[in-house]
Amino acid sequence: MRARLRDYLETVWNQGRADLAGRYLAEDLIQHNPNLPDGRTPVAEFVDGFRKQVPQGRFEIRRLAADGDLVFTHSHFTAHEGDPGMAVVDVFRVAEGLIAEHWDVKENVPETTAGGHPIV
């Protein structure tokens, strides 16, 4: 399950292969991202548009964990070389080998932190 989620982020998001979304996403995907409606098709359409606007955009998974039917990724997203980027946490519920539900949270990477530790 973990390898499948790693492959999903690399293939669909980093390579922009929205045409392969059906390999990873349930048709009736439940979406908790406030900017996307439910379903596989809205994600694929979003990825297509996103890749046109941000062709160098990339998610680098820093941490990945699973608990039952949930998989969690903690990624560093950058829009282009030199971009400080965003820390992104995605939570995926997997059912019958497909992503059936998705939540995400994100935060811009600050130049410094009070503790001196990076956020990704």
Backbone bond lengths (Angstrom), bond angles and torsions (degrees), N, CA, C in turn:
res aa  C-N    CA-C-N  psi(-1)  N-CA   C-N-CA  omega(-1)  CA-C   N-CA-C  phi
1 M - - - 1.446 - - 1.537 110.41 -
2 R 1.334 116.67 -41.38 1.461 120.10 -179.82 1.527 111.35 -64.15
3 A 1.331 116.13 -43.73 1.465 120.28 -179.92 1.528 110.62 -63.06
4 R 1.313 115.86 -36.59 1.476 120.21 179.91 1.531 110.91 -64.42
5 L 1.327 117.01 -40.22 1.469 120.16 179.05 1.524 110.79 -69.31
6 R 1.313 116.83 -38.23 1.470 120.38 175.85 1.536 109.32 -60.91
7 D 1.330 116.23 -43.81 1.458 121.84 179.25 1.530 111.03 -64.26
8 Y 1.320 117.00 -39.65 1.474 121.26 178.42 1.526 110.89 -59.32
9 L 1.323 117.22 -50.03 1.466 119.51 -178.31 1.527 110.88 -64.52
10 E 1.310 117.30 -40.21 1.466 120.02 179.96 1.526 111.35 -68.03
11 T 1.318 116.95 -48.34 1.463 120.90 -173.43 1.524 112.46 -74.63
12 V 1.324 116.89 -55.43 1.461 120.32 -174.32 1.527 111.34 -74.88
13 W 1.313 117.76 -48.52 1.464 120.47 -174.30 1.527 112.95 -84.95
14 N 1.333 117.94 -53.88 1.466 119.31 -175.30 1.526 112.68 -72.46
15 Q 1.316 117.39 -37.55 1.465 120.23 179.76 1.530 111.88 -92.34
16 G 1.330 117.11 -10.63 1.453 120.79 178.84 1.523 113.89 71.79
17 R 1.322 117.03 27.44 1.467 121.16 -178.17 1.532 110.18 -88.76
18 A 1.317 115.88 63.58 1.462 121.14 178.98 1.520 111.52 -61.41
19 D 1.337 116.92 -23.49 1.463 120.88 177.63 1.525 112.18 -64.65
20 L 1.327 117.14 -16.27 1.465 121.49 179.55 1.533 112.40 -100.68
21 A 1.327 117.67 10.04 1.465 121.19 -177.89 1.526 112.16 -56.60
22 G 1.322 118.02 -32.39 1.457 121.79 -179.45 1.518 114.10 -63.91
23 R 1.324 117.32 -19.81 1.470 120.82 175.92 1.522 111.98 -72.54
24 Y 1.327 116.57 -21.21 1.459 121.44 -170.81 1.526 114.33 -120.54
25 L 1.325 117.46 -31.99 1.461 121.52 -171.42 1.519 112.13 -109.09
26 A 1.330 115.98 135.23 1.457 120.55 173.40 1.527 108.55 -65.92
27 E 1.302 116.76 145.30 1.464 120.86 179.75 1.523 111.17 -59.42
28 D 1.338 116.82 -35.89 1.462 121.94 -178.67 1.531 112.00 -102.28
29 L 1.334 116.97 35.32 1.461 123.40 178.67 1.523 111.11 -45.01
30 I 1.324 116.59 131.70 1.468 122.26 174.44 1.523 106.45 -91.64
31 Q 1.328 116.86 121.98 1.457 122.61 -172.74 1.527 110.27 -111.99
32 H 1.340 116.42 123.40 1.465 121.32 177.57 1.522 112.05 -100.60
33 N 1.329 117.77 -2.19 1.455 120.84 173.31 1.530 106.50 -68.16
34 P 1.333 118.50 125.83 1.467 119.93 -174.12 1.528 114.23 -67.65
35 N 1.338 117.55 -10.75 1.459 120.64 -177.59 1.525 113.96 -100.55
36 L 1.325 117.44 -0.87 1.462 120.78 -178.18 1.521 111.09 -128.29
37 P 1.322 117.41 137.12 1.466 119.59 173.50 1.528 110.30 -78.33
38 D 1.309 116.55 170.80 1.456 122.14 177.92 1.528 110.82 -64.20
39 G 1.328 114.72 156.64 1.457 120.97 173.06 1.511 113.81 109.98
40 R 1.329 114.65 156.65 1.467 122.60 177.95 1.528 111.54 -69.63
41 T 1.313 116.93 -43.36 1.466 121.41 -174.56 1.528 112.95 -58.27
42 P 1.340 120.41 -44.85 1.465 118.93 178.88 1.534 113.01 -60.68
43 V 1.331 117.46 -34.64 1.468 119.70 178.10 1.527 109.41 -66.68
44 A 1.326 116.95 -47.83 1.470 120.58 -179.74 1.530 110.79 -59.52
45 E 1.332 117.31 -43.18 1.465 120.65 178.86 1.523 111.28 -65.04
46 F 1.337 116.45 -38.78 1.458 120.51 178.46 1.529 110.44 -63.85
47 V 1.335 116.84 -45.78 1.467 121.07 -179.97 1.529 109.89 -59.17
48 D 1.330 117.79 -44.62 1.471 120.85 178.55 1.526 111.22 -56.78
49 G 1.320 117.21 -49.21 1.457 121.27 179.71 1.511 112.78 -66.71
50 F 1.313 115.81 -40.76 1.465 122.17 -179.70 1.525 110.67 -61.60
51 R 1.335 116.85 -45.94 1.468 120.92 -178.40 1.534 111.22 -65.07
52 K 1.335 117.68 -30.75 1.463 120.30 176.52 1.530 110.69 -69.50
53 Q 1.328 116.55 -36.90 1.463 121.18 -179.15 1.527 111.90 -81.52
54 V 1.327 117.04 -33.72 1.472 122.11 -174.87 1.539 108.34 -130.99
55 P 1.330 117.32 69.80 1.462 119.76 -173.62 1.525 114.79 -64.08
56 Q 1.321 117.91 -24.39 1.463 120.69 179.29 1.532 112.27 -94.87
57 G 1.334 117.86 2.03 1.458 121.31 -178.30 1.525 111.50 -57.80
58 R 1.332 115.10 139.32 1.469 119.74 -175.87 1.520 111.20 -151.10
59 F 1.328 114.17 135.57 1.462 121.21 171.60 1.520 108.45 -99.20
60 E 1.318 116.66 124.57 1.464 121.35 173.98 1.527 107.05 -109.99
61 I 1.311 116.19 110.37 1.467 119.88 -179.12 1.522 108.58 -70.85
62 R 1.323 116.07 125.12 1.460 122.12 177.71 1.529 111.39 -100.23
63 R 1.341 115.64 -33.27 1.464 121.11 179.40 1.511 108.71 -142.82
64 L 1.331 115.97 145.50 1.448 121.12 179.66 1.522 106.96 -147.39
65 A 1.326 116.44 130.63 1.466 120.60 -179.17 1.521 108.93 -143.31
66 A 1.310 115.35 157.59 1.461 120.37 178.35 1.516 109.03 -132.95
67 D 1.324 115.34 147.40 1.456 123.06 176.11 1.521 107.18 -145.40
68 G 1.318 116.30 104.55 1.458 119.83 -177.37 1.515 110.15 64.11
69 D 1.323 117.06 -124.72 1.462 120.97 -179.22 1.526 113.08 -92.54
70 L 1.340 117.19 10.14 1.461 121.94 179.49 1.526 110.80 -106.90
71 V 1.328 115.65 138.51 1.460 122.01 173.88 1.525 106.98 -125.06
72 F 1.332 115.51 135.13 1.457 122.74 -177.26 1.521 108.90 -117.93
73 T 1.333 117.29 132.53 1.456 120.69 172.65 1.524 108.92 -122.35
74 H 1.323 115.42 140.11 1.462 122.94 174.32 1.525 104.27 -117.55
75 S 1.319 116.38 110.46 1.464 121.51 -171.84 1.516 111.80 -121.34
76 H 1.335 114.00 158.84 1.455 121.56 170.47 1.521 106.24 -108.18
77 F 1.317 116.53 113.58 1.457 120.87 177.93 1.517 108.56 -97.95
78 T 1.340 115.73 131.13 1.461 121.19 172.85 1.518 108.39 -126.38
79 A 1.330 115.80 140.55 1.465 121.71 -178.60 1.526 111.47 -84.87
80 H 1.339 116.89 -27.47 1.462 122.18 -178.32 1.514 108.25 -165.07
81 E 1.306 116.31 167.40 1.462 121.24 179.06 1.526 109.76 -58.35
82 G 1.313 116.60 133.36 1.455 121.58 -179.70 1.516 114.74 89.25
83 D 1.328 117.67 -9.14 1.462 122.17 178.60 1.530 109.14 -73.17
84 P 1.355 118.63 127.41 1.462 119.09 176.73 1.526 112.03 -64.36
85 G 1.319 116.16 -27.07 1.454 121.27 170.82 1.510 116.42 81.02
86 M 1.334 112.56 -163.03 1.465 122.63 -178.46 1.514 109.50 -132.68
87 A 1.318 114.76 146.44 1.462 121.09 167.37 1.523 105.89 -88.11
88 V 1.335 117.08 129.14 1.457 121.98 -177.05 1.525 108.92 -128.38
89 V 1.322 115.58 130.31 1.460 121.11 172.64 1.522 107.03 -114.43
90 D 1.315 115.34 122.53 1.461 121.81 175.82 1.515 108.28 -112.31
91 V 1.305 115.71 138.83 1.469 122.25 174.15 1.519 106.48 -120.05
92 F 1.313 115.92 125.29 1.458 122.39 -178.49 1.522 109.39 -120.18
93 R 1.325 116.84 133.03 1.467 120.79 169.40 1.519 106.35 -101.25
94 V 1.321 114.92 128.42 1.456 121.02 -176.86 1.523 109.05 -108.47
95 A 1.327 115.94 133.81 1.462 122.36 176.80 1.525 108.07 -137.68
96 E 1.307 115.88 129.65 1.461 121.89 179.32 1.522 112.13 53.38
97 G 1.338 116.01 38.63 1.455 121.93 175.60 1.512 115.83 79.98
98 L 1.336 118.31 1.73 1.459 121.86 -179.47 1.527 110.58 -122.24
99 I 1.321 115.63 153.38 1.464 120.49 174.83 1.518 107.19 -70.57
100 A 1.328 115.87 117.60 1.459 121.85 -175.38 1.529 112.53 -104.28
101 E 1.346 115.93 -19.55 1.464 119.94 -177.40 1.520 107.97 -155.09
102 H 1.350 116.46 147.21 1.467 121.00 -175.57 1.528 111.53 -143.83
103 W 1.326 114.82 135.62 1.468 123.56 171.92 1.522 106.82 -127.14
104 D 1.328 118.29 151.81 1.466 119.87 172.82 1.515 110.91 -151.91
105 V 1.326 113.32 152.82 1.466 121.65 174.16 1.523 106.68 -137.67
106 K 1.333 115.97 148.68 1.455 118.99 -178.97 1.523 110.70 -145.10
107 E 1.327 114.06 154.84 1.465 120.83 -179.65 1.524 107.88 -147.46
108 N 1.325 116.53 135.07 1.458 119.85 175.90 1.524 110.31 -62.28
109 V 1.324 116.54 141.04 1.462 121.24 178.21 1.527 107.79 -75.92
110 P 1.349 117.77 120.24 1.466 120.39 179.87 1.534 110.57 -79.94
111 E 1.322 115.71 160.12 1.473 119.89 176.78 1.518 110.95 -64.48
112 T 1.329 116.41 -39.41 1.470 120.67 179.62 1.524 108.46 -138.94
113 T 1.317 115.20 162.88 1.470 121.60 174.40 1.522 108.35 -128.53
114 A 1.314 116.69 154.77 1.474 121.46 -177.89 1.531 111.32 -57.59
115 G 1.320 117.14 -37.96 1.458 120.63 -178.53 1.520 113.75 -89.26
116 G 1.335 116.20 -7.69 1.452 119.75 -179.17 1.529 113.98 80.90
117 H 1.327 117.01 8.36 1.464 121.30 -178.43 1.523 109.84 -102.40
118 P 1.335 117.44 140.09 1.456 118.97 178.08 1.527 110.74 -68.32
119 I 1.352 116.34 155.16 1.475 118.94 179.69 1.516 112.37 -90.12
120 V 1.323 117.33 -7.18 1.468 121.03 173.19 1.503 109.73 -129.53
